[in-house]
Amino acid sequence: MLKYNYTIRRETPSDINAIDQVTKTAFASAAYSSGTESFIIKALRANGQLTISLVAEEEGVVIGHIAISPVFISSGSKGWFGLGPVSVIPSKQGSGVGAGLIRAAIDALRGLHAAGCVVLGEPSYYGRFGFRSEARLQYLHAPAEYFQVQSFTGKIPEGTVEYDDSFNVTG
């Protein structure tokens, strides 16, 4: 596996265009992509719902991005967030940049004293970061095994999860 020398930091206003390009490029050929990931990030930012936005930068160039936003749980549990989209330019995919972004985002959430985080993605990939399927907390818009949870308090609420309306944008 190739290793790259990159840094992870919070986004700045000057990163917004690069984040848009990285996201579009990362998802351009992904079979599971809705093609709306860059619009989702813009909508989250515009709606004040982009709680954490980190970039991976190599030699002054943004090569990856991760977004974290609040989620709504039907039981009323507070302090839960959704991880994603996660984007890494194709030439750096498989190099650990995405994993670095995920770890940094989870650390940032812990620093905010979040209750937990959910993710919609490949179980074998996200499982290594502490995510797992949990029947008590459900997302009704995807197969159950792809919706995973990580509690930072040891408690997992019961109910259904909904993401911010920003995830419904189409353009």
Phi and psi in degrees as GROMACS dihedral restraints (atoms count N, CA, C in turn):
[ dihedral_restraints ]
;  ai    aj    ak    al  type     phi  dphi    fc
    3     4     5     6     1   -74.9    20    10
    4     5     6     7     1   144.6    20    10
    6     7     8     9     1  -113.1    20    10
    7     8     9    10     1   142.5    20    10
    9    10    11    12     1  -122.9    20    10
   10    11    12    13     1   149.6    20    10
   12    13    14    15     1   -94.7    20    10
   13    14    15    16     1   102.5    20    10
   15    16    17    18     1  -135.6    20    10
   16    17    18    19     1   161.9    20    10
   18    19    20    21     1  -120.7    20    10
   19    20    21    22     1   153.4    20    10
   21    22    23    24     1  -116.0    20    10
   22    23    24    25     1   132.8    20    10
   24    25    26    27     1  -150.4    20    10
   25    26    27    28     1   168.4    20    10
   27    28    29    30     1   -69.7    20    10
   28    29    30    31     1   149.2    20    10
   30    31    32    33     1   -65.2    20    10
   31    32    33    34     1   152.6    20    10
   33    34    35    36     1  -120.8    20    10
   34    35    36    37     1   163.2    20    10
   36    37    38    39     1   -55.0    20    10
   37    38    39    40     1   -31.7    20    10
   39    40    41    42     1   -72.5    20    10
   40    41    42    43     1    -9.6    20    10
   42    43    44    45     1   -88.7    20    10
   43    44    45    46     1   -12.3    20    10
   45    46    47    48     1   -58.2    20    10
   46    47    48    49     1   -45.2    20    10
   48    49    50    51     1   -65.6    20    10
   49    50    51    52     1   -39.4    20    10
   51    52    53    54     1   -65.4    20    10
   52    53    54    55     1   -39.9    20    10
   54    55    56    57     1   -60.9    20    10
   55    56    57    58     1   -42.8    20    10
   57    58    59    60     1   -59.6    20    10
   58    59    60    61     1   -45.7    20    10
   60    61    62    63     1   -67.4    20    10
   61    62    63    64     1   -43.8    20    10
   63    64    65    66     1   -59.5    20    10
   64    65    66    67     1   -44.8    20    10
   66    67    68    69     1   -64.3    20    10
   67    68    69    70     1   -46.9    20    10
   69    70    71    72     1   -60.3    20    10
   70    71    72    73     1   -45.1    20    10
   72    73    74    75     1   -66.1    20    10
   73    74    75    76     1   -42.6    20    10
   75    76    77    78     1   -63.0    20    10
   76    77    78    79     1   -36.8    20    10
   78    79    80    81     1   -98.6    20    10
   79    80    81    82     1    -0.4    20    10
   81    82    83    84     1   -55.7    20    10
   82    83    84    85     1   -38.7    20    10
   84    85    86    87     1  -114.8    20    10
   85    86    87    88     1    13.0    20    10
   87    88    89    90     1   -76.9    20    10
   88    89    90    91     1   124.8    20    10
   90    91    92    93     1   -62.5    20    10
   91    92    93    94     1   -30.0    20    10
   93    94    95    96     1   -91.5    20    10
   94    95    96    97     1     1.6    20    10
   96    97    98    99     1   -77.7    20    10
   97    98    99   100     1   141.7    20    10
   99   100   101   102     1   -85.7    20    10
  100   101   102   103     1   -12.7    20    10
  102   103   104   105     1    78.5    20    10
  103   104   105   106     1     4.7    20    10
  105   106   107   108     1  -110.9    20    10
  106   107   108   109     1     7.0    20    10
  108   109   110   111     1   -57.3    20    10
  109   110   111   112     1   -42.3    20    10
  111   112   113   114     1   -68.1    20    10
  112   113   114   115     1   -33.5    20    10
  114   115   116   117     1   -68.0    20    10
  115   116   117   118     1   -37.4    20    10
  117   118   119   120     1   -60.8    20    10
  118   119   120   121     1   -46.9    20    10
  120   121   122   123     1   -62.0    20    10
  121   122   123   124     1   -43.6    20    10
  123   124   125   126     1   -61.0    20    10
  124   125   126   127     1   -42.8    20    10
  126   127   128   129     1   -67.3    20    10
  127   128   129   130     1   -41.7    20    10
  129   130   131   132     1   -58.6    20    10
  130   131   132   133     1   -45.7    20    10
  132   133   134   135     1   -62.4    20    10
  133   134   135   136     1   -47.6    20    10
  135   136   137   138     1   -63.8    20    10
  136   137   138   139     1   -32.5    20    10
  138   139   140   141     1   -90.0    20    10
  139   140   141   142     1     4.6    20    10
  141   142   143   144     1    69.2    20    10
  142   143   144   145     1    25.6    20    10
  144   145   146   147     1  -109.7    20    10
  145   146   147   148     1     6.8    20    10
  147   148   149   150     1   -90.3    20    10
  148   149   150   151     1    84.9    20    10
  150   151   152   153     1   -64.6    20    10
  151   152   153   154     1   -45.2    20    10
  153   154   155   156     1  -133.0    20    10
  154   155   156   157     1   131.6    20    10
  156   157   158   159     1  -138.6    20    10
  157   158   159   160     1   107.9    20    10
  159   160   161   162     1  -113.8    20    10
  160   161   162   163     1   146.2    20    10
  162   163   164   165     1  -119.1    20    10
  163   164   165   166     1   149.8    20    10
  165   166   167   168     1  -102.2    20    10
  166   167   168   169     1   130.9    20    10
  168   169   170   171     1  -127.9    20    10
  169   170   171   172     1   135.6    20    10
  171   172   173   174     1  -128.2    20    10
  172   173   174   175     1   121.6    20    10
  174   175   176   177     1    49.7    20    10
  175   176   177   178     1    43.6    20    10
  177   178   179   180     1    80.7    20    10
  178   179   180   181     1     3.6    20    10
  180   181   182   183     1  -114.1    20    10
  181   182   183   184     1   131.0    20    10
  183   184   185   186     1   -73.4    20    10
  184   185   186   187     1   122.5    20    10
  186   187   188   189     1  -115.9    20    10
  187   188   189   190     1    -7.0    20    10
  189   190   191   192     1  -161.6    20    10
  190   191   192   193     1   162.2    20    10
  192   193   194   195     1  -153.1    20    10
  193   194   195   196     1   149.4    20    10
  195   196   197   198     1  -138.4    20    10
  196   197   198   199     1   139.8    20    10
  198   199   200   201     1  -115.9    20    10
  199   200   201   202     1   141.4    20    10
  201   202   203   204     1  -129.5    20    10
  202   203   204   205     1   131.2    20    10
  204   205   206   207     1  -139.8    20    10
  205   206   207   208     1   156.3    20    10
  207   208   209   210     1   -67.7    20    10
  208   209   210   211     1   149.8    20    10
  210   211   212   213     1  -119.2    20    10
  211   212   213   214     1   157.7    20    10
  213   214   215   216     1  -102.1    20    10
  214   215   216   217     1   130.1    20    10
  216   217   218   219     1  -112.9    20    10
  217   218   219   220     1   130.2    20    10
  219   220   221   222     1   -57.6    20    10
  220   221   222   223     1   -27.1    20    10
  222   223   224   225     1   -76.7    20    10
  223   224   225   226     1    -9.3    20    10
  225   226   227   228     1    91.6    20    10
  226   227   228   229     1     3.0    20    10
  228   229   230   231     1   -59.5    20    10
  229   230   231   232     1   136.6    20    10
  231   232   233   234     1  -107.6    20    10
  232   233   234   235     1   162.4    20    10
  234   235   236   237     1    84.1    20    10
  235   236   237   238     1    19.9    20    10
  237   238   239   240     1  -106.3    20    10
  238   239   240   241     1   144.9    20    10
  240   241   242   243     1  -134.1    20    10
  241   242   243   244     1   158.0    20    10
  243   244   245   246     1  -107.4    20    10
  244   245   246   247     1   135.9    20    10
  246   247   248   249     1   -95.3    20    10
  247   248   249   250     1   125.9    20    10
  249   250   251   252     1   124.8    20    10
  250   251   252   253     1   160.3    20    10
  252   253   254   255     1   -67.6    20    10
  253   254   255   256     1   153.1    20    10
  255   256   257   258     1  -115.0    20    10
  256   257   258   259     1   127.3    20    10
  258   259   260   261     1  -130.2    20    10
  259   260   261   262     1   135.4    20    10
  261   262   263   264     1  -137.6    20    10
  262   263   264   265     1   134.2    20    10
  264   265   266   267     1   -58.2    20    10
  265   266   267   268     1   146.3    20    10
  267   268   269   270     1   -53.2    20    10
  268   269   270   271     1   -39.1    20    10
  270   271   272   273     1   -67.6    20    10
  271   272   273   274     1   -15.0    20    10
  273   274   275   276     1  -110.3    20    10
  274   275   276   277     1    -2.6    20    10
  276   277   278   279     1   -65.2    20    10
  277   278   279   280     1   141.2    20    10
  279   280   281   282     1    84.0    20    10
  280   281   282   283     1     4.8    20    10
  282   283   284   285     1  -101.6    20    10
  283   284   285   286     1    -2.3    20    10
  285   286   287   288     1   101.0    20    10
  286   287   288   289     1    -3.7    20    10
  288   289   290   291     1   -65.0    20    10
  289   290   291   292     1   -46.2    20    10
  291   292   293   294     1   -61.1    20    10
  292   293   294   295     1   -43.6    20    10
  294   295   296   297     1   -62.1    20    10
  295   296   297   298     1   -40.9    20    10
  297   298   299   300     1   -62.4    20    10
  298   299   300   301     1   -41.9    20    10
  300   301   302   303     1   -63.4    20    10
  301   302   303   304     1   -42.9    20    10
  303   304   305   306     1   -63.5    20    10
  304   305   306   307     1   -46.8    20    10
  306   307   308   309     1   -61.3    20    10
  307   308   309   310     1   -42.8    20    10
  309   310   311   312     1   -65.4    20    10
  310   311   312   313     1   -38.6    20    10
  312   313   314   315     1   -67.0    20    10
  313   314   315   316     1   -41.3    20    10
  315   316   317   318     1   -63.5    20    10
  316   317   318   319     1   -42.5    20    10
  318   319   320   321     1   -61.1    20    10
  319   320   321   322     1   -41.5    20    10
  321   322   323   324     1   -64.3    20    10
  322   323   324   325     1   -39.8    20    10
  324   325   326   327     1   -63.7    20    10
  325   326   327   328     1   -43.3    20    10
  327   328   329   330     1   -59.4    20    10
  328   329   330   331     1   -38.5    20    10
  330   331   332   333     1   -64.4    20    10
  331   332   333   334     1   -25.0    20    10
  333   334   335   336     1   -87.9    20    10
  334   335   336   337     1     1.5    20    10
  336   337   338   339     1    60.6    20    10
  337   338   339   340     1    38.8    20    10
  339   340   341   342     1   -65.7    20    10
  340   341   342   343     1   152.7    20    10
  342   343   344   345     1   -77.0    20    10
  343   344   345   346     1   -34.6    20    10
  345   346   347   348     1   177.0    20    10
  346   347   348   349     1  -177.7    20    10
  348   349   350   351     1  -142.4    20    10
  349   350   351   352     1   145.9    20    10
  351   352   353   354     1  -119.9    20    10
  352   353   354   355     1   157.1    20    10
  354   355   356   357     1  -147.6    20    10
  355   356   357   358     1   146.3    20    10
  357   358   359   360     1  -111.1    20    10
  358   359   360   361     1   108.4    20    10
  360   361   362   363     1  -177.8    20    10
  361   362   363   364     1  -173.7    20    10
  363   364   365   366     1   -65.2    20    10
  364   365   366   367     1   117.9    20    10
  366   367   368   369     1   -56.4    20    10
  367   368   369   370     1   -40.9    20    10
  369   370   371   372     1   -68.0    20    10
  370   371   372   373     1   -28.2    20    10
  372   373   374   375     1   -78.9    20    10
  373   374   375   376     1   -54.2    20    10
  375   376   377   378     1   -74.7    20    10
  376   377   378   379     1   -19.7    20    10
  378   379   380   381     1   -60.4    20    10
  379   380   381   382     1   -32.2    20    10
  381   382   383   384     1   -71.4    20    10
  382   383   384   385     1   -10.4    20    10
  384   385   386   387     1  -101.7    20    10
  385   386   387   388     1     7.1    20    10
  387   388   389   390     1    98.6    20    10
  388   389   390   391     1     5.8    20    10
  390   391   392   393     1   -85.4    20    10
  391   392   393   394     1   147.1    20    10
  393   394   395   396     1  -153.4    20    10
  394   395   396   397     1   155.5    20    10
  396   397   398   399     1   -69.4    20    10
  397   398   399   400     1   143.4    20    10
  399   400   401   402     1  -144.2    20    10
  400   401   402   403     1   115.9    20    10
  402   403   404   405     1   -61.8    20    10
  403   404   405   406     1   -26.6    20    10
  405   406   407   408     1   -69.4    20    10
  406   407   408   409     1   -26.9    20    10
  408   409   410   411     1  -118.6    20    10
  409   410   411   412     1   119.6    20    10
  411   412   413   414     1  -126.0    20    10
  412   413   414   415     1   152.3    20    10
  414   415   416   417     1  -122.7    20    10
  415   416   417   418     1   117.6    20    10
  417   418   419   420     1   -82.7    20    10
  418   419   420   421     1    -2.0    20    10
  420   421   422   423     1  -104.6    20    10
  421   422   423   424     1    15.3    20    10
  423   424   425   426     1  -158.2    20    10
  424   425   426   427     1   160.6    20    10
  426   427   428   429     1   -56.6    20    10
  427   428   429   430     1   137.8    20    10
  429   430   431   432     1   -54.9    20    10
  430   431   432   433     1   -38.1    20    10
  432   433   434   435     1   -67.8    20    10
  433   434   435   436     1   -19.0    20    10
  435   436   437   438     1   -90.1    20    10
  436   437   438   439     1   -10.2    20    10
  438   439   440   441     1   -99.2    20    10
  439   440   441   442     1   117.9    20    10
  441   442   443   444     1  -128.2    20    10
  442   443   444   445     1   157.7    20    10
  444   445   446   447     1  -130.3    20    10
  445   446   447   448     1   146.6    20    10
  447   448   449   450     1  -138.3    20    10
  448   449   450   451     1   117.8    20    10
  450   451   452   453     1   -92.9    20    10
  451   452   453   454     1   136.8    20    10
  453   454   455   456     1   -96.6    20    10
  454   455   456   457     1    -6.0    20    10
  456   457   458   459     1  -113.4    20    10
  457   458   459   460     1    -8.2    20    10
  459   460   461   462     1    90.1    20    10
  460   461   462   463     1    -6.5    20    10
  462   463   464   465     1  -111.2    20    10
  463   464   465   466     1   133.2    20    10
  465   466   467   468     1  -115.8    20    10
  466   467   468   469     1   121.4    20    10
  468   469   470   471     1   -70.5    20    10
  469   470   471   472     1   163.0    20    10
  471   472   473   474     1  -102.0    20    10
  472   473   474   475     1   140.7    20    10
  474   475   476   477     1   143.5    20    10
  475   476   477   478     1  -168.2    20    10
  477   478   479   480     1  -110.9    20    10
  478   479   480   481     1   150.4    20    10
  480   481   482   483     1  -107.7    20    10
  481   482   483   484     1   138.9    20    10
  483   484   485   486     1  -127.9    20    10
  484   485   486   487     1   137.9    20    10
  486   487   488   489     1   -84.6    20    10
  487   488   489   490     1   163.9    20    10
  489   490   491   492     1   -55.9    20    10
  490   491   492   493     1   151.9    20    10
  492   493   494   495     1   -56.6    20    10
  493   494   495   496     1   -19.8    20    10
  495   496   497   498     1   -57.0    20    10
  496   497   498   499     1   -26.6    20    10
  498   499   500   501     1   -74.5    20    10
  499   500   501   502     1    -6.3    20    10
  501   502   503   504     1   -96.2    20    10
  502   503   504   505     1    -1.0    20    10
  504   505   506   507     1   -66.7    20    10
  505   506   507   508     1   150.1    20    10
  507   508   509   510     1  -123.2    20    10
  508   509   510   511     1    -3.0    20    10
